[in-house]
Amino acid sequence: MTDPAHTPRTTDAPARRPLRLGTRRSKLAMAQSGMVAQQVRELTGRDVELVEITTYGDVSRESLAQIGGTGVFVSALRDALLAGDIDFAVHSLKDLPTAAPDGLTLAAVPVREDPRDALVSRGGRTFGTLPAGAKIGTGSPRRMAQLNAWARSHGLDIETVPIRGNVDTRIGYVTSGKLDAVVLAAAGLNRIGRLAEATELIAADIVLPAPGQGALAVECAASDPELAAQLAELDDPGTRVAVTAERSLLAALEAGCSAPVGALADLVADGQATELRLRGVVGTTDGTELVQMSITGPAPASDDEARALGRELAAEMLAKGAAGLMGERTP
């Protein structure tokens, strides 16, 4: 009989190190990354630690249009991924350049939040009831173009004011009285628990959101297929085809993410079949000229089919003069 005191002990396999999730330092980025981190913990059984990374877009005080917009909130995170300093990163998908980077893979596009823009104004006013000469703050030429066009079509007198800063800073312009209202992404407000401060959710028929707005991108190194496969469990196929079509439109217009381009794709049921409707808009920031069009096709069965829909709508918009409304175009 074996003496229990001398029975060899089995030891558990050594615990794997925590996964390192790269994130920007802003309150919104930390909230988004924290949400994904918890989902990854549940998926993998591994701890996830947040690694805060400062991007060029976080420290520059220039407008996004001046610094180019494309990639300014993303490049430092991607550099850290490629260097092996982090294992994966979470981005706001609307900040991602449309060109796929070498060595990285877009492992997951989780379920999208509300893609619409939200108005935060003093006195609980909606857009249509803002006072004459109201100053509305936004850092987005896309929003400026559509807000100015909508105001003009309804005989409203507004002034769009370029602003930068995090959500607290932007809402602070309203509470301090410097501005009558600001326009922000509803998804961002919701993720930091401040959606109740919105006085109006702006219908997409009035202001089309940025391509990919409301969606997150979970990116990792292509050299780690095991992690990529685990992160892929977070992917939502409907969201992915929608944002793929939107970003394909943006790419085919040869426009960066600071260009005045709006796009929204949504799946619509038509009897027995499901179709994808893609809407796009390009305009001058003063709102005097807009090219706004839409296209509907069978629900894409692949990313390639979604991209084809985006390219088709872009070709139609370019034929209607969209290129001349975008200002500087990316090379």
N, C-alpha and C positions, 0 to 999 in steps of 0.2 A: 504494500500500500504506500502510496506516495505521501511523503510528509508535506502538509500544506505550507509549512514555513519555508520549504525549499522549492516550491513550485515556481518555475520561471515565469516572470511577469511579461505580459504582452504590453507593448507601448503603442499608443495611438500614433498614426502617421504625423509627422511634423506639420503644424498649421501653416498654410500658405500665407505669404505676406499679403497685406491689404492691397487692393487695387487702387491705383492713384488716378483720380478723376480731375482733369485740368478744367479750370473755370475762371472766368473773369471775376473781379472782386465786387462788382456792383451788387446791390441788394437783390435785384431781379435775377441776375445771373446765378447768384448763390442759391436763391430759392428754386430756380429751375434745376440746377445741378443737384441740389439736395433731394429733390423729388426723384430724379433719375437714380441717384445713388441708392436710395432706399429700395427701389425696384430691382436694381442690380444685386444688392445684398440678398434679397429674397430669391432671386434667380440662381445665383451662384453659390450661396452659402459663405461667401467671403466678405470680409469687411471692406469698406470703401472709404478712403480718405480724400477730402477735397484739397487740391493743390491750387492755390490762388496765383493767377498769372496776370500781370498788367500788360495790356495791349496798347498799341500806338493810338488807337481810337479813344482809349480811356484817358490818356494824358494830353493829347492835342486839344487845343481850344479852338482850332479852326473849324469851320463848317464842314460837314461831310462832303459837300460838293467840292470844296477847295482841296481837301486831302484825298479825294478820289472815291471815298466810300467803300469801294470793293476791297474786302479783305482786311480792313483796318482793325476790326475787332476779332479777327480770326488767325492772322499770320503767326502771332507769338504762340498761340496754342498749338498750331500745326507744327511749328518748329520744335516745341517741347515733345510732341508725339514722335516726330522723326528722330529726335535725339535720344528717345527712350527715357526721358525724365518723367513722363506720365504714361499711363496705359490707355486711357481714352479721354475724350473731351466732349463736352456738351456745348453746342452753339444754338443761338437763335437762327433758325434756318434762313431767314431773310437776309442775314449778314454774310452767308456763304457765297463766295464767287461761283459762277456757274461752271467754270472749267474744273474738271476733276483733277486733284493733285496726284502726282506719282507717289507711290508708297503708302497711301492712305486709303481707307475704305469707309464709305458711309454705311455703317453697320445697321442703323435703325433710324426710322422716322416714326416716333410714337404718335398716338392719336392726337389730332390737332385740337387746339383750343379754339375759341371763337376768333375768327380771322378779322373781324371788323375793327374799325377805328372807333374811339370813344371821345366824346367831348366832355371836358371838365371846365365848368364855367362858374362865375360868381352869381349868386342869387338863384341858382338852379335853373338857369335859362337854357332852352334848347337853341339850336343853331338859328332857326327861323325867327326867334324872338330876341336875339342879341341886339343891343342898342346900335344906332347908326354910328358908323365909324369904329365899330368894335375892333380891338386888336386881338388877333388870334395867333398864338405861338405854336410853331412846329419847326422841326429841323429837316423836314422832308419836302423836297421839291414836288414829289408826287401828290402829297396832300395839298400843298399850295395851289397847284394847277387845278385840282378838282374842286377845292373849296371856293376858289375865286370864280370858277366857271359856274358853280351852283349858285353862289351869291348873285352873280350878274344875271343869271336866268330868272331869278326871283326878285330882282330890283333891290337887293340888299347892298348896303355899303359896308364893306369890311376891309381891314388891313391885315395881311398875313405877315408875321414877324418871325425871322429865323432865330431859333434858340438851340442851345445845346444843354447837356446836363442829364442827371438821372431823374427818376420819376419825382422824388422829393423836391428837387430843384425846380422842375418844370411846373409842378402843381403850386409850388411856392410863389411863382410869378403871378398866379391868379389870386391866392389868398392875401398877398401883399398889395394887390391892386395895380401892379405894373401892367398886367394884361387882363383882358376881359375873359379869355378862355385859352385853353391849350387843347391840342388833339394828340392822343396817345393810343397805343395799341391796347385794345380791350384785354387781350390775353395777358399782357404784362401786368396790367392793373389787377387782374384776377389772381395771378400767381403770387402777388405779394399782399393779397387780402385787401385791396383798395378799390375794387370795382364799384362798391357802393357810392364812391365819390363821383362817378361818372354821371353827368346830367342827361346824357343822350348817347345811345349806341347808334352810330351813323350807318344807315343801310348801305349795303354794297352797291345798290343802284345809284347812290349819290356819290360815294367815294369808294372806289375799288382799292383793296388793300395792296400792300407790297407783295410781290411773288414770295410765297412761302410764309407769309405772316401768320402767327399763331402756332406754327409748327416748330419742333425742336429737331436738331440733327445730332446724332450720337456717332462720333467718328473714332476709329482706332487704326492702328498700324496694320497694313495688309500682311505683314509678316507674322501676325498672331491670329491664324485662322480659328483657333479654339475660342479665343475671346470674342472674335467677330461673330461666331456662330451663337454664342451665349447672348450677346447683345441683340442679335437679330430677333430674339424672342420678344423684344419690345416693339418691333416694327408693326405698323398698321398699314396693310396693303392699300386701302382706299385713300389714306392720307398721302402715301408715297406716290401713287399715280397722279393725284391732283397736283401736288407740288412739283412733280417732275414736268408736267405739262406747263405749269406756270413759269418755271425756270427755263424751260426750253424756249418759250416765247421771249423771255428776257434775253437769253443768249442769242437767239436769231435776230433780235433787234440790235445786237451788238452793243447793248447798254449795260452799264454797271449798276450796282444796287443803290447808287445815289441818284440815278436818272429818274425823271418824272414818269415812271412806268408803273401802272397798277395792273394786277392780274388776279383772277380768282377762278379756280376750277371746282365744280361741284358735280357730284353724281346725282342724276335725276332719274327717277323711275318713270318710264313711258310704257304703260301697259305691262306687258310681260318682260320687256327688255330694260336694261339699265344703260343709260347714256351718260357721257361726260360733257358738260357744258363748260366751255372756257371763255371767259370774258377778258378783254384787255383794253387798256387806255394809255395813250401818250398825249401829253399836252405841254404847252408853254406855261411857265410858272404863274404868269398873270391870268391864266385861264381864258385868254381870248381865243385860243385855238386848241381844240381837242380832236383826236381821232379815237373813237371808241367803237369797238366791234366785238362780235362774239361768234363762236363756232360750236357746233354740237356734233358729236360722233359716238359710235359704239364705245362702251366702257373699255378702256385699254386693258389688254390681257398681259401687257409687259411694259417695262419702262420705255422700250423703243417705240411702241405704239403711242405712248403718252407724249414722247418727244416729237413724234411726227405731227400730232395735233397742234402742239405749240408752234412748230415751224410753219404749218399751214396758215395759222392765224397771223403769225408775224408777216408772212409774205403778203397777205391781204392788207394788213395795216401799212406796210411799207409802200404798197401800191397806191394807198390813199394819202401818202405824204407824211407818214409818221417820222421818218428819219430827220426831216427838217425841224422837228419840234423838240428834239432831245438835247440840243446844245452840243457839248462835246461828246463824242462817241469814243468808246474804248478801242484801242488798236486791235 
